[in-house]
């Protein structure tokens, strides 16, 4: 965008000037995001550095953090693959019941998380509709890390689908036809034409699903089993410490989750920016 065009857009902007809108933006983010998050750092500071390290390196806390981030990462990766597939079907094909399928994708958005957790537990428990099919093979789903991962996949799928689907709607089929006319097969067309265009949106959907899974509580607490060192997630451990009036210990775990989450999301955003810049250069 040229400097003249930027100046014209700034001059004829519907909203007030840059200084005023930036001020309101920073004020809003400060009140809603920065101040509440900084309170976690201040509350955990009463432990001191040695106390903080001791609070977040106990075997129970480390096991909960590994399970939370590990299951969230696996769930986000699964959603990235199958969310792309669902978005492709909804964007490229017309079939009977398409509107119904499209509505089902948004169901985890509207469904209360506790209801989702109870439903998933009833289905995947040992006597459930699906769980009893695996029981003869001594495979347990509910009350295990596997059940936690399934719950996180359930709540994260819409983030990938709704992020990728608009890009697929705008992607012209002529690009695929041109690649085919130049001798590219389906695999080459997907990897060299379609995926580079979808990569920024797919990374965004992955990041949203991952962030959502890290902080999920309602749909996971029922199916997790909540066994320390086995199936206890970090958000539940924070609630447990709050119920024990260990506010400093709870905020210490929250700070660790916040720092790790921010670092991972920053890395994903940088990768998304790099992928988008490479796509623009190729174009």
N, C-alpha and C positions, 0 to 999 in steps of 0.2 A: 504494500500500500504506500503510495507516494505521500510526501509531506503535505502537498496541497490538499489531497483528498482527506487526510487525517484532520487538517485544519478545518475543512468544510464540515466534516462530520461532527467535530467538536463544537463548531459555531452553531450548527443547527440541531444539536442534541436535544431530545425531548426532556431528559432529566437535567437538573441543575448542573453547575460547573463541576469540574474535576475535584477541586479542593473540598467543596461541600459534600459531594457524594462519597469521596474517600474518607472524610471525617466521620460521617454516619456509618460507613462500613466498618471502620476500625472500632468505633464505639460499640456497635452491635456485636461484633466478634469478641471484643473484650469482655462485654457483660455476659454473653451467652456461652463463650468457649474458654477464653483465656483465664478469666478469674476463677471459674469453677475448677479448671484443671490445675491451676497454680495452688489451689487450696490443698490438693492431694500432696503436693511437694512439701508445703509448709507443715501439714499434719504429720507426715512421715519424718520430718527433720528433727522432731523431738527425740527420736531414737538415737541420733548420732550416727556417724558413718559405720562404726563397728556394730551397733545395734541393728542398723538397717541391713547390713550384709548378713548378720546372723538370722534376721527375720525372713529373708527371702532365699536363703540357701538351705533351709531345712529340707530333708528328703520329701516331706509331704508337699511343700510348696513347689519344689523342682519337678516333682512328678505331675502335679496339676498343671504347671506351665507347659511342660512337654506335651501333655495330652491335649491341652487347649490349642496350642499353636500347631501341633502336628495334625490333629484331626481337622482343624480349620484349613490348613494348607491342602490336605488331601481332598477335602470337600470342594474347595475352590477350583482345584485342578480338574476334578471330575465334572464340575459344572461348566468349566470353560469348554470342555470337549462336547458334552451332551447339550449344553445350552446353545452352542453354535449349531448343532444339528437340529434342535427344535426351532431355532430362529430361521434356519434355512428352509425348513419345511413350511413354516408359516408365511415366509416371504415369497417363496418361489412356486408354491403349489396351491391349487384350489381343489377342495374336496368337501364332501358332505360332512358337516359337523365342525368345520374349521373355526367358526365363531365360538363354539363351545370349548374346543381345545384351547383357543386363544384366551378365553376367560379362565380356564383352569390354571393357566400359567400364573395368573395374578392371584390365585387363591392364597398362597402363603403370605401375601401382603395384607390381605383382609382378615385372615383367620387369626384369632387370638393365639399367641404362642403356647399358652397352657393347654388349649384345646388340641393343638397340633401334637404336643408332647404326649397327652393322654391317648390320642388316636394311634400314634406311632407305637406306643408301648403296648396297646391292646393288640395290634396287628403282629408285632415282631416278638412278643413274649413267647415263652415255650408252649403255651396253649393257644396262641393266636393263629390267625388264618395262615400267615406266612411262616411264623416261627415254628409251628408244629411240623412243617415240611422239612426243616433242618434238624429238628430234635433227634430223629433216629441216627443222624450222622454225628451227634454230639457237637453240633455247631450252635452256639448261643449268640443271639444278636442283641436282644434287649439286655440292659444292665451290663453292657460291655463297651469297650472303646468303639467297636464296630457299630453298635447302635447309636452312639454319639455322632459318628461320622455320617450315618444315614440321616439323622435329624438335621445336621448342618447342611447336607446336600439339599434337603427338602426346603429349607428356608432361604438358601442362597441361589437357587436356580433362576428365579425371576430377574435377578439383577443382571445376569449375563444375557438372558434372552432379550430383555427390554433395552439393553444397551446396544446389542449387535443388530437387532431386527431393523431399526430405522436405516442403518448403513446399508444393509442388504436391499431394502426397498429402493434406496437411491442408486444402487449399483446397476449400471446399465448392462443389459445382457449382450450388447454389441461388443463389449470388451472380450467376453468369453468366445463369441463367434469369431472375432478377429484372431484370437489366439488359436482357435481350432483351424481356421483357414490357413494359418502359417505353419501348421503341422504339429501343434502341441496336443498331447493327449490330455485326458481328464486330470490326471495327477499333476502334470506340469501346469495346466491351467489353474488348478487350485493353489499350488504352492507359489507360483510366480505372478499370478494376476489377481486372484481373489484374496488370498491370505494377507499379502502386504497392505491391501486396502482396508481389510478388517482388523488388522493387528492393533491399532490404537484403541478402537472400540472394544475389542476382545480383552485387551489388558485392563481397560477401565472396568469392564464387567467383572473380571477376575478380582481386581482390587476391591470392588464394592462387596462382592460375595465373601471375600476373605475377611474384610473388616467387619462385616455383619456377623460372620461365624464366630469371630474372636469374642465378641461381647454377648453372644446369645446365652440366654439363661432359661427362659420359660419352657421352650420346647425340648431342652436337653435335660433339665433336672429330673424329669420323670423317667426317661429312658436310660439315664446314665447309671443308675444303681448307687451312685455316690459313695463308693467304697474308697477310702483313703489309699493312696499309692496305686490304685488300679483304675477306677473310673470316676474320679473326682475332678471336676473342671475348676479352673481358677475363679470364675465368677461365683461359683457356689462356695468356695473356700473363703472368699471375701465376705460373703453374707454370713458364713459361720463365725468368722472373727468379729464381725459387727454385733452379732447376737451375744457373743462372749464379752462385749464391751472392750475388745482389743482394737480400738480405732487406729492406733499407730500401725499395728501389724497389718490391718486391712488396707490402709492407704499405701503402705510399703509395697504390697503385692500389686495394687492398682498402678503405682508409679512404674514398676517394672513392666507391666503389660502396656502401659502408655508409651514408654520409651521404645520397646521392641516393636510395637504396632506402628509408631510413627516412622521408625527407621525402615521397616519393610515397605510401608506405603510410599515413603519418599523414594526408595529404590525402584519401586514399580512405576511411579510417576516419571522418574528420570528415564527409565526404559521406554515408557510410552512416548515421551518427548523425543527421544532418539529415534524410535521407530517412525514417528510421524514426520520428523525432519528428513529421514532417509526416503520415505515415500514421496515427499514433495520434491526432493532432488531428482528422484527417478522420473517423476512426472515432467 
